[in-house]
Every structure is written in structure tokens, then in C-alpha cells.
Amino acid sequence: MAPPTITTIREHIAWSYANLAMADAALSASVNAYGAVHFMIRNRLYYGLIAGRMSMRTLYDDERLKMTMPQACYYCGSLNDLAVDHLIPRIKGGRDEADNLIWACRPCNSSKHGRDMLEWMDAKSVFPSVLLLRRYIKIAARHCDEEGCLDMELSSAGDLGLPFDVSLLPTVFPPLGDLRRWVYPAEA
């Protein structure tokens, strides 16, 4: 199926999240290529999100994972010199709340500066892990919902003063072999 025509912020977020769910399902099944079931997951979720029949999983799932995963940098897996980092930085309007906070090693945190996670990773030509991206998309969707801008034209997103660039939410993902579900701790 060809990608749908994306005109609103809601459609863009839904397509990104649906592609993310497809990738997560394929990675969880340890397959090398997407199959018909993965495309069905993507399409049903996308149209379900748009119609309001389906919703994104809660941030509680991500918080539970954060509590059970090894304490390591979410970006590179380092176990050393960890600090708390804001996915969407406070300087840009990111919240000082648990769902926006992750572990980052000092080198990654310093390199990121005041950029949000997607802006920083895009500049480095690195695609985030699937579970990190899932958290980010949920935060972005919640923020857009609270601001009442989900049904605004995607082309006007830059004028809305959002603390992140909605257009950086990926709608095309790398091949499965290049995706990581999670960044596992690096050797100390």
C-alpha cells in the first residue's frame, strides 16, 4: 500500500506511530523482512488512530520499561558518567516530568546541548531505537493534543511554537537490519 496523503499533524503523528508499531512487531518476531501481518498492523493502527477507534499505548508502559531496563545511556548504551536528560529540553518548553526524562551519559548529553532528541539524532544521521522513539512520539502527541493543534495543517507546524519539530517524526524507517529495538548497555 502506498503511504497515505498526510496533511495534518494528527495524520503525521499517526503514520509515524503506525510505522513504529510495524517495526516493533517485526523486531520482536526476529524477522529479516516485513511480512503481510506487519503491514496489516501498520494500516489498521494508522486508520484506527485517525478515526479514534484506537489509541497509542500509555506512557505507563514506557515508564515500566525504564524501571526494569539496565541503567544505561538511552542513546549509546554507556554505563558510565550518567546524568538525567530531557528528550525535549526544558529550554525549548519540554516538561520536567518523568516521561520526558531519560538516562544519558555526559558525552551524549553535552553533544545534544539544547536540542531535542530527534533534532540531535537527525544531525548525527542516527536513527533512534524503536523504544526510545515510541516514548518520544507519545510525548509529542500528548503535547499536540493539549495544545489543540492535532488537526492543523502539517505545513503550519513550524509557526505553532511547539518545543519540537513535528516534521522530524519519521514516517520512513530504515531497513529492519539497521533498526534497534533498544540500545543495550555497552561494556564498561
C-alpha atoms as one frame of an Amber mdcrd trajectory, in Angstrom:
protein
   0.000   0.000   0.000   1.233   3.456  -0.846   1.626   5.826   2.110  -1.497
   7.874   2.805  -1.616  11.536   1.931  -0.505  13.334   5.078  -1.848  16.859
   5.545  -2.431  17.284   9.285  -0.256  16.954  12.368  -2.556  14.132  13.582
  -2.019  12.173  10.361   1.747  12.692  10.502   1.987  11.525  14.122  -0.343
   8.571  13.432   1.674   7.443  10.397   4.938   7.708  12.333   3.490   5.734
  15.253   1.949   3.110  12.944   5.300   2.596  11.197   6.918   2.338  14.603
   4.422  -0.370  15.659   5.115  -2.264  12.437   8.874  -2.112  13.057   8.494
  -3.133  16.701   6.338  -6.126  15.774   8.876  -7.263  13.178  11.835  -6.785
  15.519  10.012  -8.606  18.333   9.398 -11.526  15.967  13.095 -11.504  14.924
  12.291 -11.493  11.226  14.529 -10.093   8.490  11.780  -8.559   6.376   8.318
  -7.153   6.860   5.520  -9.546   6.064   1.842  -9.068   5.304   0.948  -9.144
   9.010   3.299  -6.224   9.722   1.723  -4.097   7.005  -1.707  -5.002   8.361
  -0.628  -3.843  11.834   0.539  -0.538  10.389  -2.574   0.097   8.305  -5.105
  -0.913  10.968  -3.332   1.182  13.597  -2.998   4.228  11.354  -6.640   4.278
  10.306  -7.742   3.364  13.826  -5.785   6.290  15.274  -7.201   8.696  12.696
 -10.788   7.516  13.299 -10.387   7.487  17.078 -11.115   3.749  17.318  -7.584
   3.034  18.571  -5.105   4.883  20.731  -1.407   4.823  21.435  -0.288   2.708
  24.338   0.126   4.721  27.512   3.365   6.227  28.710   2.997   3.905  31.701
   4.331   1.076  29.502   7.434   3.132  28.765   7.868   4.109  32.409   7.652
   0.443  33.414  10.372  -0.382  30.884  12.504   2.487  32.168  12.315   0.979
  35.657  13.268  -2.531  34.520  15.901  -1.816  31.863  19.553  -1.555  32.888
  20.618   1.929  33.939  22.480   2.999  30.808  22.579   5.854  28.317  19.453
   5.700  26.146  21.484   6.974  23.193  24.712   4.947  23.183  24.357   2.346
  25.945  27.237   3.645  28.080  27.095   2.707  31.742  29.480   5.472  32.794
  29.007   9.062  33.927  25.207   9.060  33.624  23.007  12.094  34.087  19.321
  12.802  33.606  18.462  14.206  30.183  15.282  15.753  28.821  14.159  14.264
  25.488  12.524  17.592  24.732  14.748  20.121  26.514  13.338  22.468  29.120
  14.896  25.414  27.289  12.505  24.658  24.413   9.485  24.036  26.632   9.964
  20.371  27.457   8.472  19.305  30.741  10.402  18.450  33.853   8.395  15.222
  34.248   9.385  11.572  34.428   8.142  10.688  30.948  10.426  13.338  29.417
  13.462  12.254  31.470  15.917   9.543  30.480  19.465   8.490  31.310  22.226
   9.896  29.124  25.968   9.711  29.518  27.702  13.059  29.865  29.284  12.910
  26.373  25.873  12.350  24.709  24.174  14.897  26.962  26.852  17.504  26.232
  26.761  16.808  22.499  22.984  17.174  22.467  23.112  20.661  24.056  19.678
  22.301  23.956  18.403  20.268  21.027  15.589  17.792  21.322  16.321  14.126
  20.776  15.164  13.896  17.152  16.879  17.115  16.123  20.154  15.920  17.655
  19.958  12.401  16.227  18.975  13.747  12.814  22.076  15.978  12.836  24.187
  12.894  13.625  22.401  10.795  10.947  21.441   8.259  13.626  18.026   6.667
  13.840  16.795   6.283  17.426  15.999   2.931  18.960  12.385   1.886  18.491
  11.507   2.036  22.193  13.059   5.486  22.634  11.210   6.763  19.573   7.970
   5.289  20.919   8.323   7.354  24.099   9.128  10.493  22.105   6.155  10.130
  19.738   3.792   9.694  22.685   5.146  12.836  24.354   4.819  14.795  21.100
   1.275  13.515  20.512   0.211  14.393  24.045   1.690  17.874  23.719  -0.062
  18.494  20.385  -3.346  17.220  21.815  -3.064  19.544  24.825  -2.241  22.480
  22.533  -5.234  21.662  20.328  -3.158  21.538  17.168  -3.562  17.902  16.048
  -5.943  18.825  13.239  -3.900  21.774  11.997  -2.077  21.592   8.716   1.345
  19.965   8.999   2.743  22.762   6.838   1.878  25.274   9.591   3.528  23.273
  12.416   6.631  25.466  12.346   4.521  28.507  13.185   2.924  26.961  16.275
   5.823  27.423  18.690   5.980  23.726  19.567   9.029  22.654  21.610   9.927
  20.119  18.918   9.881  19.869  15.135   6.900  17.667  14.231   8.285  17.177
  10.725  11.253  15.266  12.195   8.969  12.446  13.351   9.998   9.691  10.964
   7.462   8.339   8.520  10.026   6.235   6.663  12.131   3.831   8.679  15.497
   2.255   7.841  15.582  -1.402   6.798  14.888  -3.834   9.642  18.537  -4.878
   9.794  19.510  -1.294  10.615  16.917  -0.824  13.374  17.485  -1.446  17.046
  14.661  -2.122  19.453  16.750  -0.825  22.342  20.291   0.386  22.967  21.775
  -2.297  25.169  24.428  -1.361  27.717  27.897  -1.039  26.306  30.793  -2.735
  28.041  32.081  -0.609  30.904
